[in-house]
Amino acid sequence: MKNTFGQSLQTTIFGESHGPYIGVVLDGLAPGIEVNDDFIKEKLALRRPAGAISTARVEADEYTFASGVFNGKTTGTPLCILIPNTNTRSADYDKAGRVARPGHADYTAMCKYHGFEDYRGGGHFSGRITAAIVAGGAIAMSALEKKGILIGTHIYKLSDLTDREFSDIKNDISALNKKSFAVLDEEVAEKMIKAIEDAAKDADSVGGVLETAITGLPAGVGEPWFDSVESILSHVLFSVPGIKGVQFGAGFDKVCERGSNFNDAFRNEDGKVVTATNNNGGINGGITNGMPVIIKCAVKPTPSIYKEQQSVNLNTLENADIAIEGRHDPAIIHRARVVVDSVCALAVYDMLAARFGTDYFTQE
Ligand SMILES: Cc1cc2nc3c(=O)[nH]c(=O)nc-3n(C[C@H](O)[C@H](O)[C@H](O)COP(=O)(O)O)c2cc1C
């Protein structure tokens, strides 16, 4: 479906980094969902660049609803959000003389679109498009919150630094969602910020690992094989530019251990089936078991770095060196965290609508 994701709720994204607009269309939303502008703006602010750890290209993200909202509520017809691009500096890209940025999509975009692609600022492949995902994701997220489903992400690893894992998940999520730099341990946060600043000073970039928790999901959501909860979530997570790995529960960290150590024992807690540990990350057989869904995502270092690199000129196919100009993030991870929350919200909304029907979100 190219630029569209989902079955019951279909999310379509469009736009280019230096075009007039980027945006999102959500088709299949329940009618009557409250559209809270403060909530959408709060989420967009978490993605917006700030300070030396982000790109100098700051956009106000002053969006408009082109359709699908009436009297502050969703109508249930396609909801379209338009976000103008106002702070572009396309000359930086003309100067690059079409030398492919290593690690970016310049070369693969040319292979697919035969040179017709708008390459300025990474065009359709730019992290800029994720603002539209965040705006759309905020609508899904506010509907999920009304159902008691919370999503939060923190920077678990960056360079050689590690945050603590989730413990009291609900409180951790609510603390994280107020933080512009999402790290649970403040001391670690300061060190991580310094590591990003140091990479920037070296004309370089740095990556890491995000950890996401989704709580409040009822047991019994998902499909057994191709549309397992892991399949749907990893599909949408791998759509986020820069994500190169996805793990559920203890995943790669613990799979080499014995079953007796990996299995999550079932217990009855006040009449509810729970598990004593959560190595399976809240999913068994592709279906939610009612425990929090825990995901780790590997986020690569930003490809556009100012250090000189070897590449190829896309016009002549000759070897060429590239020293990138333009404005770039020395790390993607701290801005990607809310993008990860947003794609998870869209996917979880889609799975719940498939399981319980469109009106589930507006039923008491
Ligand atoms: C929020 C966000 C911001 C990003 N900022 C930049 C950036 O400033 N410079 C850059 O080269 N890549 C940036 N990226 C990553 C590229 O868009 C991505 O690496 C590129 O499209 C290639 O895709 P891939 O890394 O998934 O293979 C950003 C990604 C996200 C999610």
The ligand as a Gaussian input file, in Angstrom:
#p B3LYP/6-31G(d) Opt

LIG

0 1
 C       12.977000      12.531000      14.018000
 C       14.016000      12.187000      12.981000
 C       14.957000      13.114000      12.607000
 C       15.930000      12.813000      11.659000
 N       16.863000      13.764000      11.329000
 C       17.811000      13.477000      10.407000
 C       18.792000      14.447000      10.047000
 O       18.814000      15.578000      10.548000
 N       19.717000      14.105000       9.108000
 C       19.751000      12.855000       8.534000
 O       20.609000      12.588000       7.728000
 N       18.846000      11.921000       8.874000
 C       17.872000      12.193000       9.783000
 N       16.950000      11.231000      10.105000
 C       17.093000       9.868000       9.549000
 C       16.828000       9.731000       8.078000
 O       15.545000      10.216000       7.736000
 C       17.005000       8.256000       7.672000
 O       18.206000       7.773000       8.160000
 C       16.998000       8.094000       6.167000
 O       15.698000       8.374000       5.673000
 C       17.389000       6.671000       5.728000
 O       16.495000       5.734000       6.233000
 P       16.996000       4.489000       7.123000
 O       17.955000       5.071000       8.114000
 O       15.741000       3.983000       7.802000
 O       17.629000       3.525000       6.198000
 C       15.954000      11.522000      11.055000
 C       14.979000      10.587000      11.416000
 C       14.009000      10.896000      12.389000
 C       13.012000       9.846000      12.777000

